[in-house]
Amino acid sequence: MSDPMRIRAQVQGDKTTVRVLVSHDMESGQRRDAAGKIVPAWFIQDISATWNGKVVMHAQWGAAVSKNPFVQFSFKGGKAGDKVAVSWVDNRGDKRTDEAAIA
């Protein structure tokens, strides 16, 4: 299992901004190791965020996303203390979900 995501969510007026640092190696399948063998592809395919059970962000990624990607998005609504949950699934079937309170 990977390390937890670092999630920061802040509300300003009626807009909530969420910043996420995802911990994942994100191998493209095109790089070679020291022995010259291709490192198998291993990357996040789907990432989504929910607030009060409502999906506020969903993205489909491919192999071209960098290691430990940073994601930022905003949505209308949200208030201090509400929870935002971020989930991802990679091409090997590994999953992770983390949540944070809105500040």
N, CA, C and O atoms as a Tinker XYZ file with bonds, in Angstrom:
   412  protein
     1  N      0.844000   -1.188000    0.000000    73     2
     2  CA     0.000000    0.000000    0.000000    64     1     3
     3  C      0.882000    1.241000    0.000000    63     2     4     5
     4  O      1.976000    1.242000    0.565000    81     3
     5  N      0.408000    2.261000   -0.620000    73     3     6
     6  CA     1.176000    3.503000   -0.718000    64     5     7
     7  C      0.987000    4.361000    0.529000    63     6     8     9
     8  O      0.145000    4.074000    1.380000    81     7
     9  N      1.780000    5.406000    0.613000    73     7    10
    10  CA     1.679000    6.351000    1.721000    64     9    11
    11  C      0.395000    7.158000    1.591000    63    10    12    13
    12  O     -0.160000    7.264000    0.497000    81    11
    13  N     -0.086000    7.730000    2.698000    73    11    14
    14  CA    -1.313000    8.536000    2.638000    64    13    15
    15  C     -1.142000    9.776000    1.768000    63    14    16    17
    16  O     -0.045000   10.320000    1.635000    81    15
    17  N     -2.247000   10.205000    1.184000    73    15    18
    18  CA    -2.247000   11.450000    0.422000    64    17    19
    19  C     -2.237000   12.612000    1.407000    63    18    20    21
    20  O     -2.778000   12.514000    2.508000    81    19
    21  N     -1.616000   13.708000    0.997000    73    19    22
    22  CA    -1.654000   14.927000    1.801000    64    21    23
    23  C     -2.735000   15.816000    1.207000    63    22    24    25
    24  O     -2.604000   16.294000    0.080000    81    23
    25  N     -3.796000   16.036000    1.961000    73    23    26
    26  CA    -4.961000   16.775000    1.475000    64    25    27
    27  C     -5.138000   18.032000    2.316000    63    26    28    29
    28  O     -5.138000   17.980000    3.546000    81    27
    29  N     -5.287000   19.150000    1.639000    73    27    30
    30  CA    -5.585000   20.429000    2.282000    64    29    31
    31  C     -6.814000   21.011000    1.596000    63    30    32    33
    32  O     -6.859000   21.117000    0.371000    81    31
    33  N     -7.805000   21.384000    2.391000    73    31    34
    34  CA    -9.025000   21.978000    1.836000    64    33    35
    35  C     -9.344000   23.250000    2.609000    63    34    36    37
    36  O     -9.365000   23.252000    3.840000    81    35
    37  N     -9.591000   24.329000    1.875000    73    35    38
    38  CA    -9.895000   25.614000    2.484000    64    37    39
    39  C    -11.106000   26.230000    1.812000    63    38    40    41
    40  O    -11.289000   26.113000    0.600000    81    39
    41  N    -11.917000   26.876000    2.601000    73    39    42
    42  CA   -13.083000   27.557000    2.050000    64    41    43
    43  C    -12.837000   29.059000    2.087000    63    42    44    45
    44  O    -12.333000   29.600000    3.071000    81    43
    45  N    -13.207000   29.725000    0.983000    73    43    46
    46  CA   -13.153000   31.180000    0.886000    64    45    47
    47  C    -14.438000   31.620000    0.219000    63    46    48    49
    48  O    -14.652000   31.360000   -0.965000    81    47
    49  N    -15.285000   32.280000    0.969000    73    47    50
    50  CA   -16.592000   32.664000    0.430000    64    49    51
    51  C    -17.427000   31.428000    0.171000    63    50    52    53
    52  O    -17.638000   30.612000    1.069000    81    51
    53  N    -17.910000   31.285000   -1.080000    73    51    54
    54  CA   -18.714000   30.101000   -1.419000    64    53    55
    55  C    -17.898000   29.041000   -2.163000    63    54    56    57
    56  O    -18.456000   28.046000   -2.625000    81    55
    57  N    -16.584000   29.243000   -2.283000    73    55    58
    58  CA   -15.721000   28.329000   -3.040000    64    57    59
    59  C    -14.775000   27.589000   -2.096000    63    58    60    61
    60  O    -14.135000   28.190000   -1.233000    81    59
    61  N    -14.704000   26.279000   -2.279000    73    59    62
    62  CA   -13.768000   25.447000   -1.530000    64    61    63
    63  C    -12.664000   24.996000   -2.474000    63    62    64    65
    64  O    -12.944000   24.449000   -3.540000    81    63
    65  N    -11.412000   25.222000   -2.091000    73    63    66
    66  CA   -10.266000   24.807000   -2.881000    64    65    67
    67  C     -9.590000   23.641000   -2.180000    63    66    68    69
    68  O     -9.293000   23.700000   -0.987000    81    67
    69  N     -9.352000   22.573000   -2.948000    73    67    70
    70  CA    -8.729000   21.364000   -2.415000    64    69    71
    71  C     -7.401000   21.148000   -3.131000    63    70    72    73
    72  O     -7.325000   21.208000   -4.358000    81    71
    73  N     -6.359000   20.897000   -2.345000    73    71    74
    74  CA    -5.029000   20.590000   -2.878000    64    73    75
    75  C     -4.634000   19.209000   -2.367000    63    74    76    77
    76  O     -4.748000   18.922000   -1.175000    81    75
    77  N     -4.168000   18.354000   -3.283000    73    75    78
    78  CA    -3.841000   16.979000   -2.925000    64    77    79
    79  C     -2.472000   16.610000   -3.484000    63    78    80    81
    80  O     -2.203000   16.812000   -4.668000    81    79
    81  N     -1.616000   16.074000   -2.634000    73    79    82
    82  CA    -0.354000   15.506000   -3.063000    64    81    83
    83  C     -0.512000   13.992000   -2.945000    63    82    84    85
    84  O     -0.578000   13.445000   -1.844000    81    83
    85  N     -0.571000   13.325000   -4.100000    73    83    86
    86  CA    -0.801000   11.884000   -4.163000    64    85    87
    87  C      0.546000   11.170000   -4.140000    63    86    88    89
    88  O      1.456000   11.529000   -4.888000    81    87
    89  N      0.671000   10.173000   -3.293000    73    87    90
    90  CA     1.913000    9.413000   -3.212000    64    89    91
    91  C      1.774000    8.141000   -4.055000    63    90    92    93
    92  O      1.087000    7.198000   -3.663000    81    91
    93  N      2.436000    8.130000   -5.218000    73    91    94
    94  CA     2.377000    6.974000   -6.127000    64    93    95
    95  C      3.554000    7.061000   -7.087000    63    94    96    97
    96  O      3.898000    8.152000   -7.543000    81    95
    97  N      4.185000    5.915000   -7.405000    73    95    98
    98  CA     5.368000    5.908000   -8.271000    64    97    99
    99  C      5.077000    6.235000   -9.733000    63    98   100   101
   100  O      5.944000    6.778000  -10.417000    81    99
   101  N      3.898000    5.926000  -10.224000    73    99   102
   102  CA     3.467000    6.304000  -11.572000    64   101   103
   103  C      4.477000    5.919000  -12.663000    63   102   104   105
   104  O      5.020000    6.789000  -13.345000    81   103
   105  N      4.720000    4.643000  -12.819000    73   103   106
   106  CA     5.625000    4.152000  -13.873000    64   105   107
   107  C      4.887000    4.094000  -15.210000    63   106   108   109
   108  O      3.755000    3.615000  -15.276000    81   107
   109  N      5.525000    4.580000  -16.270000    73   107   110
   110  CA     4.888000    4.655000  -17.586000    64   109   111
   111  C      4.970000    3.354000  -18.379000    63   110   112   113
   112  O      4.204000    3.150000  -19.321000    81   111
   113  N      5.896000    2.476000  -18.001000    73   111   114
   114  CA     6.098000    1.253000  -18.770000    64   113   115
   115  C      7.083000    1.435000  -19.905000    63   114   116   117
   116  O      7.255000    0.532000  -20.722000    81   115
   117  N      7.732000    2.585000  -19.971000    73   115   118
   118  CA     8.699000    2.871000  -21.034000    64   117   119
   119  C     10.121000    3.034000  -20.513000    63   118   120   121
   120  O     11.062000    3.135000  -21.301000    81   119
   121  N     10.284000    3.058000  -19.208000    73   119   122
   122  CA    11.600000    3.255000  -18.601000    64   121   123
   123  C     12.277000    1.898000  -18.386000    63   122   124   125
   124  O     11.608000    0.889000  -18.163000    81   123
   125  N     13.590000    1.888000  -18.454000    73   123   126
   126  CA    14.362000    0.655000  -18.215000    64   125   127
   127  C     15.087000    0.752000  -16.871000    63   126   128   129
   128  O     15.507000    1.831000  -16.453000    81   127
   129  N     15.224000   -0.387000  -16.209000    73   127   130
   130  CA    15.970000   -0.411000  -14.950000    64   129   131
   131  C     17.474000   -0.540000  -15.227000    63   130   132   133
   132  O     17.897000   -0.503000  -16.382000    81   131
   133  N     18.272000   -0.690000  -14.174000    73   131   134
   134  CA    19.731000   -0.756000  -14.312000    64   133   135
   135  C     20.188000   -1.955000  -15.137000    63   134   136   137
   136  O     21.251000   -1.909000  -15.755000    81   135
   137  N     19.398000   -3.027000  -15.155000    73   135   138
   138  CA    19.744000   -4.227000  -15.921000    64   137   139
   139  C     19.268000   -4.150000  -17.371000    63   138   140   141
   140  O     19.529000   -5.062000  -18.156000    81   139
   141  N     18.577000   -3.079000  -17.729000    73   139   142
   142  CA    18.097000   -2.912000  -19.099000    64   141   143
   143  C     16.710000   -3.464000  -19.353000    63   142   144   145
   144  O     16.222000   -3.417000  -20.483000    81   143
   145  N     16.060000   -3.991000  -18.311000    73   143   146
   146  CA    14.701000   -4.523000  -18.472000    64   145   147
   147  C     13.682000   -3.401000  -18.300000    63   146   148   149
   148  O     13.879000   -2.486000  -17.500000    81   147
   149  N     12.597000   -3.480000  -19.056000    73   147   150
   150  CA    11.543000   -2.470000  -18.970000    64   149   151
   151  C     10.821000   -2.601000  -17.637000    63   150   152   153
   152  O     10.423000   -3.693000  -17.233000    81   151
   153  N     10.659000   -1.460000  -16.959000    73   151   154
   154  CA     9.899000   -1.411000  -15.713000    64   153   155
   155  C      8.419000   -1.437000  -16.092000    63   154   156   157
   156  O      7.978000   -0.582000  -16.860000    81   155
   157  N      7.635000   -2.393000  -15.579000    73   155   158
   158  CA     6.224000   -2.506000  -15.969000    64   157   159
   159  C      5.423000   -1.245000  -15.629000    63   158   160   161
   160  O      5.714000   -0.550000  -14.656000    81   159
   161  N      4.422000   -0.972000  -16.441000    73   159   162
   162  CA     3.543000    0.180000  -16.212000    64   161   163
   163  C      2.801000    0.002000  -14.889000    63   162   164   165
   164  O      2.337000   -1.088000  -14.556000    81   163
   165  N      2.705000    1.098000  -14.151000    73   163   166
   166  CA     1.987000    1.113000  -12.880000    64   165   167
   167  C      1.577000    2.551000  -12.624000    63   166   168   169
   168  O      2.404000    3.367000  -12.218000    81   167
   169  N      0.311000    2.870000  -12.856000    73   167   170
   170  CA    -0.127000    4.254000  -12.770000    64   169   171
   171  C     -1.585000    4.327000  -12.331000    63   170   172   173
   172  O     -2.346000    3.371000  -12.484000    81   171
   173  N     -1.953000    5.467000  -11.790000    73   171   174
   174  CA    -3.332000    5.718000  -11.366000    64   173   175
   175  C     -4.185000    5.913000  -12.609000    63   174   176   177
   176  O     -3.844000    6.696000  -13.496000    81   175
   177  N     -5.304000    5.186000  -12.661000    73   175   178
   178  CA    -6.220000    5.316000  -13.797000    64   177   179
   179  C     -7.385000    6.240000  -13.476000    63   178   180   181
   180  O     -7.787000    7.044000  -14.318000    81   179
   181  N     -7.922000    6.137000  -12.288000    73   179   182
   182  CA    -9.073000    6.956000  -11.900000    64   181   183
   183  C     -8.807000    7.610000  -10.558000    63   182   184   185
   184  O     -8.291000    6.978000   -9.637000    81   183
   185  N     -9.163000    8.879000  -10.457000    73   183   186
   186  CA    -9.080000    9.593000   -9.188000    64   185   187
   187  C    -10.361000   10.407000   -9.053000    63   186   188   189
   188  O    -10.836000   10.997000  -10.023000    81   187
   189  N    -10.913000   10.433000   -7.850000    73   187   190
   190  CA   -12.142000   11.189000   -7.632000    64   189   191
   191  C    -12.167000   11.745000   -6.217000    63   190   192   193
   192  O    -11.465000   11.267000   -5.326000    81   191
   193  N    -12.992000   12.762000   -6.037000    73   191   194
   194  CA   -13.156000   13.385000   -4.724000    64   193   195
   195  C    -14.643000   13.550000   -4.439000    63   194   196   197
   196  O    -15.430000   13.870000   -5.330000    81   195
   197  N    -15.012000   13.327000   -3.194000    73   195   198
   198  CA   -16.407000   13.500000   -2.780000    64   197   199
   199  C    -16.482000   14.457000   -1.597000    63   198   200   201
   200  O    -15.561000   14.557000   -0.785000    81   199
   201  N    -17.583000   15.138000   -1.531000    73   199   202
   202  CA   -17.890000   16.029000   -0.420000    64   201   203
   203  C    -19.335000   15.756000   -0.049000    63   202   204   205
   204  O    -20.228000   15.901000   -0.885000    81   203
   205  N    -19.574000   15.365000    1.185000    73   203   206
   206  CA   -20.913000   15.000000    1.654000    64   205   207
   207  C    -21.575000   13.970000    0.734000    63   206   208   209
   208  O    -22.775000   14.056000    0.474000    81   207
   209  N    -20.806000   13.002000    0.244000    73   207   210
   210  CA   -21.336000   11.946000   -0.607000    64   209   211
   211  C    -21.550000   12.332000   -2.057000    63   210   212   213
   212  O    -21.985000   11.503000   -2.856000    81   211
   213  N    -21.254000   13.561000   -2.408000    73   211   214
   214  CA   -21.426000   14.053000   -3.780000    64   213   215
   215  C    -20.068000   14.126000   -4.463000    63   214   216   217
   216  O    -19.122000   14.678000   -3.902000    81   215
   217  N    -19.962000   13.578000   -5.661000    73   215   218
   218  CA   -18.702000   13.641000   -6.413000    64   217   219
   219  C    -18.497000   15.079000   -6.887000    63   218   220   221
   220  O    -19.341000   15.644000   -7.582000    81   219
   221  N    -17.356000   15.663000   -6.496000    73   219   222
   222  CA   -17.050000   17.041000   -6.884000    64   221   223
   223  C    -15.892000   17.111000   -7.872000    63   222   224   225
   224  O    -15.637000   18.165000   -8.453000    81   223
   225  N    -15.178000   15.977000   -8.070000    73   223   226
   226  CA   -14.101000   15.915000   -9.044000    64   225   227
   227  C    -13.881000   14.463000   -9.423000    63   226   228   229
   228  O    -13.857000   13.583000   -8.563000    81   227
   229  N    -13.719000   14.215000  -10.730000    73   227   230
   230  CA   -13.372000   12.883000  -11.215000    64   229   231
   231  C    -12.477000   13.059000  -12.430000    63   230   232   233
   232  O    -12.749000   13.880000  -13.306000    81   231
   233  N    -11.394000   12.267000  -12.471000    73   231   234
   234  CA   -10.473000   12.350000  -13.604000    64   233   235
   235  C     -9.976000   10.951000  -13.947000    63   234   236   237
   236  O     -9.840000   10.088000  -13.080000    81   235
   237  N     -9.711000   10.752000  -15.229000    73   235   238
   238  CA    -9.095000    9.519000  -15.699000    64   237   239
   239  C     -7.693000    9.874000  -16.166000    63   238   240   241
   240  O     -7.510000   10.763000  -16.997000    81   239
   241  N     -6.707000    9.173000  -15.626000    73   239   242
   242  CA    -5.317000    9.447000  -15.936000    64   241   243
   243  C     -4.713000    8.323000  -16.735000    63   242   244   245
   244  O     -5.280000    7.234000  -16.826000    81   243
   245  N     -3.558000    8.591000  -17.315000    73   243   246
   246  CA    -2.808000    7.596000  -18.058000    64   245   247
   247  C     -1.372000    7.555000  -17.571000    63   246   248   249
   248  O     -1.036000    8.109000  -16.524000    81   247
   249  N     -0.546000    6.900000  -18.337000    73   247   250
   250  CA     0.850000    6.685000  -17.952000    64   249   251
   251  C      1.696000    7.948000  -17.982000    63   250   252   253
   252  O      2.801000    7.947000  -17.438000    81   251
   253  N      1.228000    9.009000  -18.588000    73   251   254
   254  CA     2.038000   10.215000  -18.750000    64   253   255
   255  C      2.017000   11.145000  -17.540000    63   254   256   257
   256  O      2.618000   12.218000  -17.599000    81   255
   257  N      1.357000   10.781000  -16.457000    73   255   258
   258  CA     1.309000   11.620000  -15.263000    64   257   259
   259  C      2.553000   11.344000  -14.415000    63   258   260   261
   260  O      2.967000   10.195000  -14.269000    81   259
   261  N      3.140000   12.396000  -13.862000    73   259   262
   262  CA     4.404000   12.277000  -13.124000    64   261   263
   263  C      4.260000   11.549000  -11.794000    63   262   264   265
   264  O      3.156000   11.374000  -11.279000    81   263
   265  N      5.393000   11.132000  -11.254000    73   263   266
   266  CA     5.461000   10.495000   -9.943000    64   265   267
   267  C      4.975000   11.473000   -8.880000    63   266   268   269
   268  O      5.262000   12.667000   -8.954000    81   267
   269  N      4.240000   10.971000   -7.892000    73   267   270
   270  CA     3.697000   11.776000   -6.789000    64   269   271
   271  C      2.975000   13.030000   -7.303000    63   270   272   273
   272  O      3.375000   14.150000   -6.982000    81   271
   273  N      1.918000   12.846000   -8.094000    73   271   274
   274  CA     1.251000   13.997000   -8.718000    64   273   275
   275  C      0.550000   14.912000   -7.712000    63   274   276   277
   276  O      0.103000   14.485000   -6.648000    81   275
   277  N      0.476000   16.178000   -8.093000    73   275   278
   278  CA    -0.232000   17.206000   -7.335000    64   277   279
   279  C     -1.524000   17.532000   -8.074000    63   278   280   281
   280  O     -1.515000   17.741000   -9.287000    81   279
   281  N     -2.628000   17.574000   -7.346000    73   279   282
   282  CA    -3.933000   17.864000   -7.935000    64   281   283
   283  C     -4.563000   19.018000   -7.159000    63   282   284   285
   284  O     -4.526000   19.042000   -5.929000    81   283
   285  N     -5.134000   19.964000   -7.879000    73   283   286
   286  CA    -5.869000   21.048000   -7.240000    64   285   287
   287  C     -7.170000   21.251000   -7.983000    63   286   288   289
   288  O     -7.200000   21.247000   -9.213000    81   287
   289  N     -8.242000   21.429000   -7.238000    73   287   290
   290  CA    -9.557000   21.690000   -7.836000    64   289   291
   291  C    -10.389000   22.488000   -6.848000    63   290   292   293
   292  O    -10.074000   22.557000   -5.660000    81   291
   293  N    -11.451000   23.087000   -7.356000    73   291   294
   294  CA   -12.366000   23.884000   -6.530000    64   293   295
   295  C    -13.790000   23.460000   -6.798000    63   294   296   297
   296  O    -14.107000   22.938000   -7.866000    81   295
   297  N    -14.645000   23.689000   -5.818000    73   295   298
   298  CA   -16.075000   23.456000   -5.995000    64   297   299
   299  C    -16.850000   24.448000   -5.146000    63   298   300   301
   300  O    -16.335000   24.980000   -4.163000    81   299
   301  N    -18.081000   24.686000   -5.533000    73   299   302
   302  CA   -18.931000   25.599000   -4.780000    64   301   303
   303  C    -19.581000   24.843000   -3.639000    63   302   304   305
   304  O    -20.014000   23.700000   -3.788000    81   303
   305  N    -19.639000   25.504000   -2.505000    73   303   306
   306  CA   -20.201000   24.875000   -1.314000    64   305   307
   307  C    -19.085000   24.499000   -0.366000    63   306   308   309
   308  O    -17.928000   24.871000   -0.562000    81   307
   309  N    -19.441000   23.774000    0.640000    73   307   310
   310  CA   -18.479000   23.359000    1.638000    64   309   311
   311  C    -18.371000   24.385000    2.743000    63   310   312   313
   312  O    -18.457000   25.590000    2.508000    81   311
   313  N    -18.184000   23.892000    3.939000    73   311   314
   314  CA   -17.988000   24.782000    5.076000    64   313   315
   315  C    -16.980000   24.137000    6.014000    63   314   316   317
   316  O    -16.742000   22.931000    5.954000    81   315
   317  N    -16.404000   24.936000    6.863000    73   315   318
   318  CA   -15.371000   24.448000    7.776000    64   317   319
   319  C    -15.900000   23.255000    8.571000    63   318   320   321
   320  O    -17.004000   23.289000    9.115000    81   319
   321  N    -15.088000   22.206000    8.624000    73   319   322
   322  CA   -15.468000   20.999000    9.349000    64   321   323
   323  C    -16.024000   19.897000    8.468000    63   322   324   325
   324  O    -15.993000   18.729000    8.854000    81   323
   325  N    -16.539000   20.245000    7.278000    73   323   326
   326  CA   -17.011000   19.212000    6.337000    64   325   327
   327  C    -15.830000   18.349000    5.908000    63   326   328   329
   328  O    -14.685000   18.801000    5.921000    81   327
   329  N    -16.113000   17.115000    5.530000    73   327   330
   330  CA   -15.064000   16.191000    5.091000    64   329   331
   331  C    -15.024000   16.107000    3.566000    63   330   332   333
   332  O    -16.058000   16.069000    2.899000    81   331
   333  N    -13.792000   16.079000    3.032000    73   331   334
   334  CA   -13.555000   15.834000    1.616000    64   333   335
   335  C    -12.743000   14.549000    1.533000    63   334   336   337
   336  O    -11.691000   14.435000    2.163000    81   335
   337  N    -13.229000   13.574000    0.753000    73   335   338
   338  CA   -12.537000   12.297000    0.590000    64   337   339
   339  C    -12.007000   12.192000   -0.834000    63   338   340   341
   340  O    -12.714000   12.503000   -1.792000    81   339
   341  N    -10.762000   11.755000   -0.966000    73   339   342
   342  CA   -10.131000   11.576000   -2.276000    64   341   343
   343  C     -9.767000   10.103000   -2.414000    63   342   344   345
   344  O     -9.165000    9.514000   -1.516000    81   343
   345  N    -10.144000    9.511000   -3.555000    73   343   346
   346  CA    -9.890000    8.089000   -3.812000    64   345   347
   347  C     -9.233000    7.911000   -5.160000    63   346   348   349
   348  O     -9.471000    8.691000   -6.082000    81   347
   349  N     -8.391000    6.867000   -5.284000    73   347   350
   350  CA    -7.820000    6.526000   -6.577000    64   349   351
   351  C     -7.755000    5.016000   -6.738000    63   350   352   353
   352  O     -7.760000    4.264000   -5.764000    81   351
   353  N     -7.694000    4.588000   -8.016000    73   351   354
   354  CA    -7.527000    3.183000   -8.388000    64   353   355
   355  C     -6.464000    3.148000   -9.469000    63   354   356   357
   356  O     -6.524000    3.923000  -10.423000    81   355
   357  N     -5.471000    2.236000   -9.329000    73   355   358
   358  CA    -4.437000    2.159000  -10.359000    64   357   359
   359  C     -4.641000    0.954000  -11.265000    63   358   360   361
   360  O     -5.558000    0.159000  -11.057000    81   359
   361  N     -3.786000    0.822000  -12.267000    73   359   362
   362  CA    -3.961000   -0.227000  -13.273000    64   361   363
   363  C     -3.662000   -1.629000  -12.741000    63   362   364   365
   364  O     -3.909000   -2.608000  -13.445000    81   363
   365  N     -3.143000   -1.751000  -11.532000    73   363   366
   366  CA    -2.943000   -3.059000  -10.903000    64   365   367
   367  C     -4.094000   -3.420000   -9.969000    63   366   368   369
   368  O     -4.109000   -4.504000   -9.386000    81   367
   369  N     -5.053000   -2.511000   -9.828000    73   367   370
   370  CA    -6.191000   -2.752000   -8.961000    64   369   371
   371  C     -6.011000   -2.254000   -7.539000    63   370   372   373
   372  O     -6.917000   -2.392000   -6.717000    81   371
   373  N     -4.849000   -1.672000   -7.234000    73   371   374
   374  CA    -4.630000   -1.088000   -5.905000    64   373   375
   375  C     -5.536000    0.129000   -5.751000    63   374   376   377
   376  O     -5.806000    0.842000   -6.718000    81   375
   377  N     -6.001000    0.358000   -4.520000    73   375   378
   378  CA    -6.904000    1.473000   -4.234000    64   377   379
   379  C     -6.449000    2.185000   -2.975000    63   378   380   381
   380  O     -5.776000    1.604000   -2.124000    81   379
   381  N     -6.819000    3.429000   -2.868000    73   379   382
   382  CA    -6.550000    4.190000   -1.648000    64   381   383
   383  C     -7.584000    5.280000   -1.523000    63   382   384   385
   384  O     -7.980000    5.890000   -2.516000    81   383
   385  N     -8.024000    5.527000   -0.299000    73   383   386
   386  CA    -8.933000    6.625000    0.001000    64   385   387
   387  C     -8.436000    7.319000    1.263000    63   386   388   389
   388  O     -8.125000    6.669000    2.261000    81   387
   389  N     -8.367000    8.629000    1.207000    73   387   390
   390  CA    -8.004000    9.434000    2.377000    64   389   391
   391  C     -8.987000   10.596000    2.455000    63   390   392   393
   392  O     -9.586000   10.990000    1.454000    81   391
   393  N     -9.139000   11.129000    3.641000    73   391   394
   394  CA   -10.048000   12.281000    3.781000    64   393   395
   395  C     -9.429000   13.333000    4.699000    63   394   396   397
   396  O     -8.523000   13.066000    5.489000    81   395
   397  N     -9.964000   14.533000    4.551000    73   395   398
   398  CA    -9.511000   15.660000    5.364000    64   397   399
   399  C    -10.689000   16.577000    5.622000    63   398   400   401
   400  O    -11.640000   16.617000    4.840000    81   399
   401  N    -10.625000   17.316000    6.723000    73   399   402
   402  CA   -11.659000   18.292000    7.045000    64   401   403
   403  C    -11.340000   19.602000    6.353000    63   402   404   405
   404  O    -10.176000   19.968000    6.196000    81   403
   405  N    -12.379000   20.301000    5.944000    73   403   406
   406  CA   -12.220000   21.607000    5.335000    64   405   407
   407  C    -11.909000   22.606000    6.434000    63   406   408   409
   408  O    -12.568000   22.619000    7.473000    81   407
   409  N    -10.899000   23.450000    6.203000    73   407   410
   410  CA   -10.512000   24.467000    7.181000    64   409   411
   411  C    -11.154000   25.799000    6.830000    63   410   412
   412  O    -10.951000   26.788000    7.536000    81   411
